[in-house]
Amino acid sequence: MISFIVPAYNEAQCLSATLDALHQAGFALGESYEIVVADYGSTDQTAAIAAGMGAIVVSAALRQIAATRNAGALVARGDMLIFVDADTLVNVSVVSAAVQAMCQGAVGGGAGMVFDNPSPLYARLMLRIIVHVFRWFGVATGCYLFCTRPAFVAVGGFDEKYFGAEEIVMSRALKRQGQFVILKQAVTTSARKLRTYSVPEQLRFMARMARMALRGTKSLKQRQGMEFWYAERRPDPRNDA
């Protein structure tokens, strides 16, 4: 069985499209699958939307991305785990490639990603560089990571000490268990933060992240400085168009 695990917090605007894409991919593959939505105390219709679209809804005790993903994996029944962010759209090709890789012996992996539209040109160019860097180092981007259940258990799941870069930590841990692949296929992830945060705000955030990187992993083990990911959702202007 394939278990799609979707961490979510106040994702009512994006979740329907994400779950619909997962259902389409699972149905097209003809494999047994389930969708688990790990919800941390959403105050919008996230949980109701997930349940209405046939997902298993589990409440996460801590609003921290690693812990939320682990909460979903804890109730998942599949022997293949695919973690997909709530604002990310998969396609049949990228899911099929992940399943094939695991069936052929890979313990896990990731994929490329592109932004949805509208997204600024500078962001699309920057993302292309980031994807190439991640591919070079053999680590998954956070919006799409897959692994076998035995490998997930062996590494103890996502490291809950980290509030950011947990996908890099997880990728490195999985690589110690066996083959870790980065697929040529790509998922489509939302550029909503680029639409809802001004350019000066984005520049300040990138400068803060650069300073944190220079201080080492200790700075990634606290929520402070991670507002870009943990602040309250801002309305996406695309949805008002």
Secondary structure, DSSP 8 states (H G I E B T S, - for coil): -EEEEEEESS-HHHHHHHHHHHHHHHHHHT--EEEEEEE-S-SSSHHHHHHHTT-EEEE-SS--HHHHHHHHHHH---SEEEEE-TTEE--HHHHHHHHHHHHTT--EEEEEEEE-SS--HHHHHHHHHHHHHHHHHT---TTEEEEEHHHHHHHTSS-TT-SS-HHHHHHHHHHTTS-EEEEEEEEEE--HHHHHS-HHHHHHHHHHHHHHHHH-GGGGGSSTT-HHHHS-----GGGG-
